[in-house]
Amino acid sequence: MSRIIEVTVSPKGETTIQTKGFTGDECRDATRSLESGLGVRTREQLTDEFHATAANIEEARQ
């Protein structure tokens, strides 16, 4: 699976960062510089991929 970082900016200037294809803390590492450049985080919603291990993801693909 490809790794994707999607940044959405609302008409009010609010931003959302969503990752796909990362497991565990990889997503936080990949988005750290974006988050620091955009300002203060007001909310975080962790996905199932965050809680999965790389082995579990690979097993699900097979």
C-alpha positions in Angstrom: 0.0 0.0 0.0 1.2 3.5 -0.8 1.8 5.9 2.0 -0.3 9.1 1.7 -0.4 12.3 3.7 -3.5 14.3 2.9 -3.7 18.0 4.1 -7.1 19.7 3.8 -7.6 23.4 4.4 -11.2 24.6 5.1 -12.5 27.9 3.9 -12.0 29.2 7.5 -8.3 28.3 7.4 -8.6 25.2 9.7 -6.3 22.4 8.6 -6.7 18.6 8.8 -3.9 16.1 8.2 -4.8 12.5 7.5 -2.4 9.7 6.8 -2.9 6.4 5.0 -0.6 3.4 4.8 1.4 4.1 8.0 1.5 1.9 11.1 2.0 3.0 14.7 4.0 6.1 15.3 5.2 6.2 11.6 2.3 8.6 10.9 3.4 11.0 13.6 7.0 11.0 12.4 5.9 11.6 8.8 3.6 14.6 9.7 5.7 16.2 12.5 7.1 19.0 10.3 3.7 19.7 8.8 2.1 19.9 12.2 4.7 22.3 13.6 4.4 24.5 10.6 0.6 24.7 10.8 0.3 25.7 14.4 -1.2 24.2 17.6 -3.0 20.8 17.4 -6.5 21.0 18.7 -7.6 17.4 18.3 -6.1 14.1 17.3 -8.1 11.0 16.1 -6.1 7.8 15.8 -7.0 5.3 13.1 -7.0 1.5 13.2 -3.8 1.6 11.3 -2.1 3.5 14.2 -2.9 0.6 16.5 -1.9 -2.1 14.0 1.6 -3.5 13.7 3.3 -3.9 10.3 3.0 -7.7 10.5 -0.8 -7.4 11.0 -1.1 -5.1 8.0 1.0 -7.4 5.8 -1.1 -10.4 6.9 -4.3 -8.7 6.0 -3.0 -7.9 2.5 -2.4 -11.6 1.8 
